[in-house]
């Protein structure tokens, strides 16, 4: 049997190779990872409320980009790779608010 036959569904790309996983805790600063984790929690709640997969709200890469590029407006958010106007209109208020609150909290802690 091949490795592909033993792998759980969804762990393999169409090529038969395992998808590369990014550990954002390793590549983001501790401060950025804290904000990223808050965005993931928000995304999880929205996805559960809407009955959709979390990646349908925003991907992990998109969340990390929001943090590292200090996104603070709809215009900036809409410039993200794979982020269309519909997602901006539907989710920007919640995510931009979360980003702002996290930044304020970090600023107060410094």
Steps between C-alpha positions, in 0.01 A plus 500: 500500500614851428518789743204657318283203592576548871460878512175653624276659240592860428865464604618434149513739210375375165861418418506239774749698709422624847403867510762716662394630839608840624555541873413865550619484861850447362494770234303777673634704790338418836301826479383429146413140587284623786298716257492217245358266767224751580412524130486121478262489797277760334510307172410176677199661667377654174545170316310308767218758502470484121553125471791538259865389508735748669708540184190628321512806724876564467796265463780476756730675252251786459472539878880509538521757220241720675719499808841547340384769257307687773178504300271775627253581221263337255718621214810337646308180575363479147859509369567160656556200277173313457293752696209621292257781558231265632726381783608854577138613526398199708790470745716813501326679789555206735858429398613862485345558843680196640831618353453847647408365844802269504735782399360729770539225758862439395575872506365528855712203612823659376 
